[in-house]
Amino acid sequence: MTAATQATMPASATRASRARVDVVALVGGISVAVIGALLLLDVLDALNLRFAALAPIACAAVGGVLLARGLEGGPGRTDAPGEPE
């Protein structure tokens, strides 16, 4: 975007064009990638994972997503963290 087009655009349009990072999706994607990497390392015999290790790994991934969701303050929450009521 050039300076001339930015000067002619209203401030609300420039703010709307900036995308916010979806933290929950980011944490979920990283969790899935880590689980996939662990399973790949198990198949390549770099790690020796048993089936019993899958439950704690899955619980950690779900817990990370829930933690990110809780810290984000998604739709429907009127109180922001740290603000007094």
MITORFI-328529 format. One record per residue (C-alpha): residue in one letter; x, y, z; residue number from 1. Coordinates in steps of 0.2 Angstrom, whole numbers, always signed. Layout:
residues N
<r><rest>a</rest><x>X</x><y>Y</y><z>Z</z><nr>NUM</nr></r>
...
end
This chain:
residues 85
<r><rest>m</rest><x>+0</x><y>+0</y><z>+0</z><nr>1</nr></r>
<r><rest>t</rest><x>+7</x><y>+17</y><z>-5</z><nr>2</nr></r>
<r><rest>a</rest><x>+7</x><y>+32</y><z>+6</z><nr>3</nr></r>
<r><rest>a</rest><x>-5</x><y>+41</y><z>-6</z><nr>4</nr></r>
<r><rest>t</rest><x>-18</x><y>+27</y><z>-5</z><nr>5</nr></r>
<r><rest>q</rest><x>-16</x><y>+25</y><z>+13</z><nr>6</nr></r>
<r><rest>a</rest><x>-19</x><y>+44</y><z>+16</z><nr>7</nr></r>
<r><rest>t</rest><x>-35</x><y>+43</y><z>+6</z><nr>8</nr></r>
<r><rest>m</rest><x>-42</x><y>+28</y><z>+15</z><nr>9</nr></r>
<r><rest>p</rest><x>-52</x><y>+30</y><z>+31</z><nr>10</nr></r>
<r><rest>a</rest><x>-43</x><y>+24</y><z>+47</z><nr>11</nr></r>
<r><rest>s</rest><x>-56</x><y>+11</y><z>+50</z><nr>12</nr></r>
<r><rest>a</rest><x>-52</x><y>+3</y><z>+33</z><nr>13</nr></r>
<r><rest>t</rest><x>-34</x><y>+2</y><z>+37</z><nr>14</nr></r>
<r><rest>r</rest><x>-37</x><y>-6</y><z>+54</z><nr>15</nr></r>
<r><rest>a</rest><x>-49</x><y>-19</y><z>+46</z><nr>16</nr></r>
<r><rest>s</rest><x>-36</x><y>-24</y><z>+33</z><nr>17</nr></r>
<r><rest>r</rest><x>-24</x><y>-29</y><z>+47</z><nr>18</nr></r>
<r><rest>a</rest><x>-28</x><y>-48</y><z>+51</z><nr>19</nr></r>
<r><rest>r</rest><x>-27</x><y>-53</y><z>+70</z><nr>20</nr></r>
<r><rest>v</rest><x>-18</x><y>-69</y><z>+74</z><nr>21</nr></r>
<r><rest>d</rest><x>-30</x><y>-83</y><z>+79</z><nr>22</nr></r>
<r><rest>v</rest><x>-20</x><y>-89</y><z>+94</z><nr>23</nr></r>
<r><rest>v</rest><x>-31</x><y>-104</y><z>+97</z><nr>24</nr></r>
<r><rest>a</rest><x>-29</x><y>-110</y><z>+79</z><nr>25</nr></r>
<r><rest>l</rest><x>-10</x><y>-107</y><z>+81</z><nr>26</nr></r>
<r><rest>v</rest><x>-9</x><y>-117</y><z>+97</z><nr>27</nr></r>
<r><rest>g</rest><x>-20</x><y>-131</y><z>+89</z><nr>28</nr></r>
<r><rest>g</rest><x>-9</x><y>-132</y><z>+74</z><nr>29</nr></r>
<r><rest>i</rest><x>+7</x><y>-133</y><z>+83</z><nr>30</nr></r>
<r><rest>s</rest><x>+0</x><y>-146</y><z>+94</z><nr>31</nr></r>
<r><rest>v</rest><x>-5</x><y>-157</y><z>+79</z><nr>32</nr></r>
<r><rest>a</rest><x>+12</x><y>-154</y><z>+72</z><nr>33</nr></r>
<r><rest>v</rest><x>+21</x><y>-159</y><z>+88</z><nr>34</nr></r>
<r><rest>i</rest><x>+10</x><y>-175</y><z>+89</z><nr>35</nr></r>
<r><rest>g</rest><x>+14</x><y>-179</y><z>+71</z><nr>36</nr></r>
<r><rest>a</rest><x>+33</x><y>-177</y><z>+73</z><nr>37</nr></r>
<r><rest>l</rest><x>+32</x><y>-188</y><z>+89</z><nr>38</nr></r>
<r><rest>l</rest><x>+23</x><y>-201</y><z>+79</z><nr>39</nr></r>
<r><rest>l</rest><x>+35</x><y>-200</y><z>+64</z><nr>40</nr></r>
<r><rest>l</rest><x>+50</x><y>-202</y><z>+76</z><nr>41</nr></r>
<r><rest>d</rest><x>+42</x><y>-217</y><z>+83</z><nr>42</nr></r>
<r><rest>v</rest><x>+40</x><y>-225</y><z>+66</z><nr>43</nr></r>
<r><rest>l</rest><x>+58</x><y>-221</y><z>+62</z><nr>44</nr></r>
<r><rest>d</rest><x>+63</x><y>-229</y><z>+78</z><nr>45</nr></r>
<r><rest>a</rest><x>+71</x><y>-214</y><z>+85</z><nr>46</nr></r>
<r><rest>l</rest><x>+59</x><y>-215</y><z>+99</z><nr>47</nr></r>
<r><rest>n</rest><x>+51</x><y>-229</y><z>+108</z><nr>48</nr></r>
<r><rest>l</rest><x>+33</x><y>-224</y><z>+111</z><nr>49</nr></r>
<r><rest>r</rest><x>+20</x><y>-235</y><z>+118</z><nr>50</nr></r>
<r><rest>f</rest><x>+1</x><y>-234</y><z>+115</z><nr>51</nr></r>
<r><rest>a</rest><x>+0</x><y>-228</y><z>+134</z><nr>52</nr></r>
<r><rest>a</rest><x>+10</x><y>-213</y><z>+130</z><nr>53</nr></r>
<r><rest>l</rest><x>-3</x><y>-206</y><z>+118</z><nr>54</nr></r>
<r><rest>a</rest><x>-16</x><y>-202</y><z>+131</z><nr>55</nr></r>
<r><rest>p</rest><x>-5</x><y>-189</y><z>+141</z><nr>56</nr></r>
<r><rest>i</rest><x>+2</x><y>-182</y><z>+124</z><nr>57</nr></r>
<r><rest>a</rest><x>-16</x><y>-179</y><z>+118</z><nr>58</nr></r>
<r><rest>c</rest><x>-22</x><y>-172</y><z>+135</z><nr>59</nr></r>
<r><rest>a</rest><x>-7</x><y>-160</y><z>+134</z><nr>60</nr></r>
<r><rest>a</rest><x>-12</x><y>-154</y><z>+117</z><nr>61</nr></r>
<r><rest>v</rest><x>-30</x><y>-152</y><z>+122</z><nr>62</nr></r>
<r><rest>g</rest><x>-25</x><y>-143</y><z>+138</z><nr>63</nr></r>
<r><rest>g</rest><x>-14</x><y>-131</y><z>+128</z><nr>64</nr></r>
<r><rest>v</rest><x>-28</x><y>-127</y><z>+116</z><nr>65</nr></r>
<r><rest>l</rest><x>-40</x><y>-124</y><z>+131</z><nr>66</nr></r>
<r><rest>l</rest><x>-28</x><y>-113</y><z>+140</z><nr>67</nr></r>
<r><rest>a</rest><x>-25</x><y>-103</y><z>+124</z><nr>68</nr></r>
<r><rest>r</rest><x>-44</x><y>-101</y><z>+122</z><nr>69</nr></r>
<r><rest>g</rest><x>-46</x><y>-96</y><z>+140</z><nr>70</nr></r>
<r><rest>l</rest><x>-32</x><y>-83</y><z>+139</z><nr>71</nr></r>
<r><rest>e</rest><x>-38</x><y>-76</y><z>+123</z><nr>72</nr></r>
<r><rest>g</rest><x>-55</x><y>-71</y><z>+129</z><nr>73</nr></r>
<r><rest>g</rest><x>-66</x><y>-76</y><z>+114</z><nr>74</nr></r>
<r><rest>p</rest><x>-83</x><y>-71</y><z>+109</z><nr>75</nr></r>
<r><rest>g</rest><x>-96</x><y>-69</y><z>+123</z><nr>76</nr></r>
<r><rest>r</rest><x>-84</x><y>-63</y><z>+136</z><nr>77</nr></r>
<r><rest>t</rest><x>-87</x><y>-46</y><z>+142</z><nr>78</nr></r>
<r><rest>d</rest><x>-73</x><y>-45</y><z>+155</z><nr>79</nr></r>
<r><rest>a</rest><x>-56</x><y>-43</y><z>+149</z><nr>80</nr></r>
<r><rest>p</rest><x>-42</x><y>-52</y><z>+160</z><nr>81</nr></r>
<r><rest>g</rest><x>-35</x><y>-40</y><z>+172</z><nr>82</nr></r>
<r><rest>e</rest><x>-49</x><y>-27</y><z>+171</z><nr>83</nr></r>
<r><rest>p</rest><x>-58</x><y>-23</y><z>+188</z><nr>84</nr></r>
<r><rest>e</rest><x>-77</x><y>-25</y><z>+187</z><nr>85</nr></r>
end
